[in-house]
Amino acid sequence: MTGHGGHRTQAERDAITVEIGYALFSAAFAAAVLFGAVAGPALLFELPDPLEKVLLRAGLAVAPVVFLVRVVSVLIRFRSEATAARTDAASGDGDGEIERRGGQPSQPGLTSPDS
């Protein structure tokens, strides 16, 4: 249910599902890249043992943080955009969506009569 007591449409549920998947996959990718950048030298080269341990531990510490920050930031951004779109739809002001997308209509074929 939404914050105002209504039920979500199938399109809204689908959008949430896609956004969650995007958040998880992009976060996993970012965390893996960061882990590789930090811990990669320890895994690829013969380094002194203390340095290897520091790099591996740093990679293991930073990767989950990056994962969580990425997931949360994507989902917060989606929530704020969805809230703004619902507010525009409820007020009957469809121009807000077009303005956010750089002047392009949100769906093909939906143009104003003046264009």
N, C-alpha and C positions, 0 to 999 in steps of 0.2 A: 504494500500500500504506500502511497505517496504521503508526504508530510501534511497535505491538506485533507486527508481522509478518503481520497478517491482511489480507484484501482488503476494500475498501469495497463496500457494497451500492449498488445503483442509486439508492436514495433518498439515500444520503450523497453520491454523485457529483452528483446533481441539486441537492441543497442547496448544495454547494460552488459549482456553476456559477451558481446564482441569487445567491449571496452575492457572488461576484466581479463579476457584472454590476451588482448594487446598489452595491458599493463604487466601481466605475468611474464609473457615472452620477452618484451623489451627489457624488463628488469633482469631477467635471467641472462640475457645477452650482455647487458651493461656490466653486470656483476662478473660474468665470465671473462670479459675483456679486461676489466680492471684487475681481476685476480691474475690473469696471464701477464699483464704488464708489471705487476708488483712481484709476483712469485716466479714468473717465467725465468728470469736469470738464474735463480737458485736451482731450478729444475733442468736448465739447459747447460749450465757451465759448472766447472769444478770451482766452487768458492769455499772459503774457510767455513768450518762448521757453524760458528756463532752467527756469521752473516747469513748463511742459508736458513738457519732457524728463525732469525729476525724477519727475513723476507717472506718466508712461508707463513709465519704467524701474522705478519702485517696483512698479507693477502687474505688469509682466513678471517681476519677481524674486519677488514674494510669491505669485502665482497657482500656479506649479509646486510651491512648498513646501506650500501648503495642499492641493493635489491629492494629493501623496505622503503627507502626514500623515493625510489623511482615508482614503485607501485602506488604509494600514497599520493605522490604528486600527480600522476596520471588520473587517478580516480577522483581527486579533489577538483582537478581541472574539468573533468567530465561532468561532475556534479554541478559545478557553477555554470557551465554552458547549458546543461539540461534545465537548470532552474531558470536561467535567463530566457531560454526558448519557451518554457511553459508560461512564464510571465508575459512574454510577447504574445503568445497564442491566446491567453486568457484576456488580455487587454484588447485584442483585435489589431494590434500593431505589428504587421508582418514585416515592416521596414527594418526592424532591428536585426533580423536574421540576415537580410541582404547586406546591411552595412557591415556586419561582422565578417562577411565572406568577401569583402573587397568589392562590393557593388554587383556581385553576381547573384542571380536568383538561386534559392536553395535547391530547386528542382528544375530540370530542363523543361522548357516550354512555359514556365511561369514567369512571364515578363509583365511589366506594367504597360498600359496602353500607350504611354508616351514614348516608349523606346523604339 
